[in-house]
């Protein structure tokens, strides 16, 4: 299991570099991350669930 202690606590899509990080983290387009945050808020586990992914999502290789 991944060490989430260094993981950001919220999915930030207001900053382009942070949004890009989350898009890479979830391996989805930035637009999908933004849409998910609009729907379910900025909790990483809620965003992952909305995208149909487990949390922590370890397949991205960014852990």
N, C-alpha and C positions, 0 to 999 in steps of 0.2 A: 504494500500500500504506500502511496505517495506521502511525503512529509508536507503537509499543508501549512506549516508554520510560516513559510516564506511566501505563500500564495496570497495575492491581494484578497481582502475580505469582501470587496464589492466589485461587480463588473462595471467598470467606468467606460461609457461610450461617448462622453463629452470631450475627451481628449483623443485626437486621432491616433497617437502612438499607443495609448492604452486600448483603444478599440481594436487596433491591429493586433495587439498582443492576444486579446481574447479570441479574435477570429482564428489566429494560429493555434491557440490553446484548444479550441473546440473543433478546429479543422473545418470551418464553415466560412462563408463570405461575411464580411463586416456587416452587410445589410441584414443578415440573418440574426446576428448578435444584437444589433440595434432593435430589430423588431421584437426579439425575445424579451429584451429589457423593458420595452414599452408594454408588453403583455403581462409579464410576471414580476417585474421589479429587478433589482440588481444583485440579488443573492446568487452566487455562483451555482449552488445546487439546484435552485429553481430554474435558472437559465438553462443549465445542462438538461434538466428533465424536459423543459419545453422543446429543446432541440432533439430530444429522444436519445440523449447520451447519459451514461452513468456519471456520477461524481464521487470521487475525483475521476476525471477523464484522463487516463494515462496513455492512451494510444497516440496522443499528439507528440509524445517525446519531450514535452516541456513540463517537467515536474520538479 
